[in-house]
């Protein structure tokens, strides 16, 4: 068995790994690269492998950096099955249709301002391409092995990252010998609201382990929630708005869970709360259909009051005009909007209207990739240009690390430590500083020499 890394090796986005075994070629994830314009332009480049020879795709979860290039894979000639967990299969069209819509609007905008007036920019993919992806989906359950091809079996287990997220085990029998690869996917922290804890495997020959936060420990959850409550109190007294860039899948639903749990503690009844994301509204419908995947606490809470997704002062805005109207409110609003890294979507319009006032606050509750607007804001940039307007930033910025959907170094070590014998491990889905820090921690705790592969490297089992 061989696995070649064609994405998320030295970076957090663009997950894509090619497995070769028993004469078959299986792609683990096919994600979009996110970051600067230069980085994102790579999404349109040809793949560094023969797409027509791919026999199947196994998808870990529905975040766009893991699934976003599936329509492009179709354009280059892939026509095989795409295997994924049932909830991920329901989330996937929501995510990809939104990405297609954004790509189409971006291409139209760029063509409109092209000097000679001719069309030169095409969207990365269209909603028609998304339809082809959906037609090729094969739905799997957790912990039920399925033989994809003779000699090759795949099993999914809950990764605890977002609804339907999975770690993937690929077992191949060749020459009477079974070889096992485990791809962690993205692992969530223990005790994440709504979701069950990550479900580790007990044995492998090689583990591809994510390392997004391999170099840090998250703040204590209780301290994080206390901090959020204090920010809300300060913002209310100052008469400002609170902006929360959030991914439509996972983070938005978790925020609403905490809002319901601390509705009175945080004085949320006096705020106007906006979920300004058409996609998030559709995602919540998927969550409603998959309550069987919730943990026990969430099942109890969702049958109580207030219901996290139906808070009395929560308004879902899908219409563009309703979204614009939010910015008429100069204070007393909590605005949750995508994209989570501020590189697109409605959050950019809200930033334009709110960053220039010291009354306002921006809460960053998720990972901000290098080169994104979110990362620039977190790193303290003084001014930015949005929609042709230079804005000097006066709003308060808060990085809330304790709500990450990725587990931290301690959680990664605990997940890896569940193996009966410590297998060989290669670190992916992390920037190099994080991978080096996690490699050192693995060596210290388990005496394991973790590999830090580069893009295009091939590992043999």
N, C-alpha and C positions, 0 to 999 in steps of 0.2 A: 504494500500500500504506500502511495505517495500523496503528499499534500503540498500544493504550491500556493504561495500567498500573493494575491493580486489586488490587495487593498487593505487598508487599516493596519499596515505594518510601519510603525513610526508615526502614525496619525490615529485620530479617534474615529474618523468617518470613512465611508467607502468600503465597508466590510465585504470581502469577496475572497473565497478560498476554494481551490480546485482539488478535489480528491480523485485519485485514480486507483482502481482496484478491480480485480476480476474482469479486466477488459472493458470496464465502464468508467465514465467520467461524470462525476457529480459535483455540482457547484453548491457550496455552502454560502448562502446570502449573495446578493448582488446589489450593493448599496450605493447610494449617491454620495459623492464627495461634497462636503460643505466647508465653506471658509471664504476666502477672498474671491474676487471675480476670476483671477488667474487660476486658482485651484478649481473652482466650479466649472471653468471652461473644459477641464479634463473629462467631464462627464460625457461630452460629445465625441471624444476620441474613440477610435476602434479599441476593442478589447485586446489584451496581450495574450490571447489564446484563441484557438479555433472554436468559435461559438457553435458552429454546425456539428461539432463532434461531442457537444455536451448532451448527455443522456437524460439528466434530471437536475432539478434544483431542490434543495432543502432549505427552507427559510426559517430563521430563528425567531423573528418577530417583525412587527409592522412599522417600526420607526424608519423614516425615509433613508437614513444612512445605512440601512440593512436591506431595504427592498427597492429603493428609488430608481435603480437602473434596470429593473426587470423589463419594462417596456422597450428599452434600448436593446436589451438582449434579444427580444423578439425581432426588432428591426434588422439585426445582424444574422437572423436565421435560426434562432432556437425555437423548437416546436414541441419540446417534451413536457412532462408533468412537473408541476411545482408543488411539493409536499410541505404542509405546514399545519400547525395546530388550528382547531376549528375557529376559535375566537380571532386568531390572526387572519384567517381566511375572510372573516366578516369585516375586519378592520381595513384590510388591504385596499379594497376599491375606494374606500373613503379617503385614505391617504394619497393614493396615486391619482385619483381624479382631481383632488385639490392641487397636487403638484403640477398636473397637466394644465389645469386652468391658469395657474400662476405663470407657467412657461409660455402659454399662448398669449396672455396679456403682456408679458415682458417682450415677446417678439413683436407684437403689434405696436407697442410703445416705441421700441427702438427703430422700427421701420418708419414710423410716423415722423421721427425726427431725423431720419437719414437725409443727407443733403440733396441727393438727386431724386428723392421721392420714390425710388424703386425698392422693392422688397428684397432684402438681403439676409435677413435673420429669420431662421425657422425655429419653432419650439423644439426642445429636446425630445419631447414626445407629446402625443395628443390623447384625448379621451378615447378615441378609437383604439389606440394601442393598448390602453388600460383594459378595454373590453377583452382583448385577446389574452392578456395575462389572467384575468378572472376566469375565463373559460378553461384554462389549463390547471386550475387549482385542484389539489387533492387534499381533503381534510383528514387530519390525524388526531387521535386522542393522546393524552399523556400516558406514559408507562405501558403502551401497547406496541410491542415490536412489530414492524412490518417489513417483509422482504421486498425490497425495491426491484432487485434483479437476482437471479440465481447466485447464491453465495454472499449477497450483500443485504444486511439487515440494518434498519434505522429505528432508533427509539428516541422519543422526546420526553424530557422531564421539565417540570416547572422551574423557570429561572427567576421568578419573583420580581421581574423588572417592570413589565407592563402586562396588561391583560393578554393572555395567550402567549407570552414570551416563553421561549424554550432553550434549554441546553440540548445539544444534539450528540447522540452516540452513533457512530458508524462502525459496524463490525463486518469484516470481510474474511471469508474462509478461502484460502488459497493453498494448494498443495497440502491439504489436511491441517493447516495451521490457521487459527483464528487470530486476527489482529484487530485491535480496537483503538479508534480515534474518538476523543471527546472534544467537542467544540462548546465552550462555555456559553456562547452567545453573550448577552449583557446580563450581568447578575445584579439583582436588587438587594438592598439591605434587609436584614431580618426585621420583622415587626413593621414592615411597610403597610400602611393602611390599605384595606380592600384585598390585597394580594396575599397569597400564601408565601411562606419562606422558600428560598431556593432549595431545590431538591437535588442533592448531589448524587453522583454515581459512586460505585465502590471500587471500580477497577478500570484501568486503561493502559495502553502502551504509550500513548502520547496525548497530552492535553493542550489544546489551544486555549489559552486563558486570557480573558480580557484584562486590561490594566488601566482603565480610564483614570481611576483614582488610586493607582498603585503606589503613589508616593505621599499619600496624606490620610489622615483620620478625620472623619466627619465630626462635627460638633454634636454633643449630646442632644438627643431628640427633645427632651424636656426643656433644656436651655434654649433650643431653637424656637420652640413654640412660645416660650416666654418672650423672646426677642421680637417675634412677630407681633404679639399683643402690644408690646411697648411701642413699636413703630406705628401701629394703628392709632394708639392713643395720642402720640406726638403729632401725627399727621392730622388727626381730627382737631386738636387744639390749634394747630397752625392754619387750619382752613384749607388744606390742600387736597390733592388727589393722590391716589396710590396706583402706580402702573406695575403690572406683573407680566413680563413676557413669559409665556408658558407653552410647552408643547401640547398640542390638542389631544394627544393620546398619553395618558398616564399622569402627567403633572397637573393638568387642569382638573381631573377627577379627584386626585389626592387633595388638592387645595380645597375643593368644595367639601370633601369629607372633614377636613380640619375646621372649616368654617362652620359646619353643622355642629361639630363636637364642642366648639368654643364660641358658639353664637352669642351667648350671654356674657361669657368671660371677656371677650374682646369688644363688646359693645357693638356688634355688627348690625343690630337692628336699625341703627340710625344712619347707616350708609346706604347709598345706591350701589348695588353690585352688578357689574356687567360682565357677561361672558361673551366677548365680542369675537366670535369665531364660528362661522357656519360649520366648519369641520368638527369642532368640539361638540356641537349640538348633535351631529350625526353619530359621533363616537359614543355619546351617552346612550343613544338608542342601542348600540351594540352591547354596552355594559349591562343594560337592562335585560338583554337576552341571554346573558351568560353569568347569572348569579351563582351557578353551580361552581364557578371558579373562585368565588369570594372566600375570604377566611371567615371564621366564626363570628368575630367581632363585627365585621362589616355586614354580615347577614342580619345580625340583630339590629344594627343601627339603621339599615335600610328599611326596616319594618317599624321604625319608631318615628319620632318627630323632633326637630325638623328633618325632613328627608334631604340628604346632601345635594341632590340634583334639583330639588324643588324648594329652595329657600324662599321665604315669603317676599323678600326684596331683591331677588335675583332675576335679571332680565337677560335672556338670550337674544342677541342681535344677529340676524342673518342678512338683512337688507342693508345695502350700502348707505342709504340715506339715514337709517337708524344709527349706523356706526358713526357717521359724520356728526349727528346730533349730540353724541356723547360729549364731544369737545366744546359744546356750549356751556357745560357745567364746569365752573372754575374751582370747585371744591366739593368734598363730600362723596367722591366716587372711588370705588375700587374697580379697576379695569383690568381684566384678564384677557390677553389677546396674543395671538401668534404673529410671527414665529418665535419660538423659544430662544433663538440666538439673534433675533432682531434683524436678520438679513433680508426679510421680506414680510409680507402680510400686513395686517392692520395695525400692529403695534408701532410701526414706523410713523404712521400718521399721529398716533397718540403721543409718541415721543416728541414729534415736531411741535405739538401744542403745549407740552408740559415740561420739557427739559429746561426751558429758560426761566422757570420760577422756583425760588428757594422754598416755596410753600409745599412743593410736590416731592414725592418719593418714588423711587424705582426699586423694586425688589427683584433680584435675580435668584431664581430658585432652581436653576439647572445648569448643566455644563455649558460653557461658552467656548466654542472652538476657536483656535488661533485664526486671525484674519476676519472674524465676524464683527459686526457692529457691537454685538453684546460684549464681546471680549474687550474691545476698545473702551467701552463704557466702564466695565469692571476694572480695567487697568488704569482708569482715572483720566482719560483724555479730556482736555479742557473745552473743546468746541468740536462740532461736527457739522457737516453739510447734509441737509435732508431736503429733497425735492427742490434743489436749487437755492435753499435758504441756509445761510450760515447761522448756527445757533450756539451761543455761549452757554455752557451747561452750568446751571445753578441748583438744579434739583438734587436732592440727597440720594445717594446710591448705596444699596445694601446687598451684600452677597450672603444668601441664606444657605450655607452648605449642608445643614442638617436635614434637608428635604430631598437630597439627591436620589434619583432613581437608580443610580449605580452604587453598589456597595464600596466601602473604602478598603484600605490595605488590610485591616484586621479581618474584614468579612471575606476578602479574597483568600487570605491564608486559611481561615476556618473552612471554607468550601473545599479548598485543595486538600486540607488535612483530613477530610473524611474518607479519602481513598485508603484501602487496606494496606497497600504498599505505595509509596510515593512514586508516581510515574514520571517519566520524562515530560517536561513542560516547555512550551514555547509561548512567549508573551506577545499578544496582538492587541489591537484596538486601544492604543495608548500612545501618547507622545513619549519621546525617548527618555526624558527625565523621569517620568512615571514608571516606565518599564525598568529602568536601571534600579530605581529605588525598590521596586517589587522583587526584582531578581536578587538584590542583596538581602531582603527580608526572607525570601524563600531559602536562600543559602544558610542564613543564620538560624532559622527555625527548623528546617527539615534537612539541611545539608544537601540540597538539590541545586544543581547548576542549571538554572533556567537559560534557555536560548532566547536571544533577542534578534529574530530574523528581520531581514530587509525585504522590501518589495521585490517580488519575483523569485525569492528563494524557494527551493524545494526541499522538504523534509521527508525522509524515508523511514518507514516503520518496518 
